[in-house]
Amino acid sequence: MTESQAAGIVVHMPEFDLTILYDQGEDGWIVASVPAVPGVLSQGRTRDEARENVLDALALMLSPEPVEDDDERERELLHLITA
C-alpha cells in the first residue's frame, strides 16, 4: 500500500501497474503505448526515447483540465509517481 495526501487527509491506496507496449513502427521508429489509458502513445528512434515520450504523453493525458469560473464541482487532487 502507498500513502497519498489529498487536502490534508492521508489516503491509503493500492499500488497498480501499467504496461508500456513497444512495437516496431515505420522507418525504424519504435512506437510505445499504454493500453490501459486510451490515447496514450508516442514514438522514438530508440526504446529509451520512446519510453520517455510515452511517459510524457501519459502525464499530459492525466493532467487536470482547466477549471471554469462557474464550475463548482468538488475536486480531489491525486499524486501519482512513476518508477
C-alpha positions in Angstrom: 0.0 0.0 0.0 1.1 3.5 -0.7 0.0 6.7 1.0 -1.2 9.8 -0.8 -2.2 13.1 0.8 -5.2 15.0 -0.5 -6.5 18.1 1.3 -4.6 17.1 4.4 -6.1 13.6 4.6 -3.9 10.5 4.4 -5.4 8.1 1.8 -4.2 4.5 1.6 -4.5 3.2 -1.9 -3.2 0.0 -3.5 -0.3 0.2 -5.9 -1.1 -0.5 -9.5 0.9 -1.3 -12.6 0.6 0.0 -16.1 2.2 -1.8 -19.1 4.0 0.0 -21.9 3.8 -1.9 -25.2 6.6 -1.4 -27.8 6.0 -2.0 -31.5 8.3 -1.6 -34.4 7.0 1.3 -36.5 7.9 2.5 -39.9 11.3 3.8 -40.9 13.0 2.3 -37.8 10.8 4.2 -35.3 9.7 2.4 -32.1 6.1 3.1 -31.1 5.2 2.9 -27.4 1.7 2.9 -26.0 -0.1 2.4 -22.6 -3.2 0.3 -23.5 -4.9 0.9 -20.1 -5.1 4.6 -20.9 -6.7 5.2 -24.3 -4.9 7.8 -26.4 -1.5 7.4 -24.7 1.0 6.6 -27.4 4.2 8.1 -28.8 7.3 7.1 -30.6 11.1 7.4 -30.6 14.2 6.4 -32.5 15.3 4.2 -29.6 13.3 2.3 -27.0 14.5 4.7 -24.2 13.4 7.7 -26.3 10.0 6.0 -27.0 9.6 5.3 -23.2 10.4 8.9 -22.3 8.0 10.2 -24.9 5.1 7.9 -23.9 5.6 8.8 -20.2 5.3 12.5 -21.2 2.1 11.6 -23.1 0.7 9.8 -20.1 1.4 12.8 -17.8 -0.3 15.1 -20.3 -3.3 12.8 -20.6 -3.7 12.6 -16.8 -3.1 16.3 -16.3 -6.1 18.2 -14.9 -8.3 20.2 -17.2 -8.6 23.9 -16.6 -11.4 24.8 -14.2 -14.0 27.2 -15.5 -15.1 30.0 -13.2 -18.6 28.7 -12.9 -17.6 25.1 -12.2 -18.4 24.3 -8.6 -17.9 20.6 -8.7 -15.8 19.1 -5.8 -12.3 18.1 -6.7 -9.7 15.9 -5.1 -6.0 16.0 -6.0 -4.2 12.7 -6.6 -0.5 12.5 -6.7 0.9 9.6 -8.8 4.6 8.7 -9.1 6.1 6.7 -12.0 9.1 4.4 -11.5 
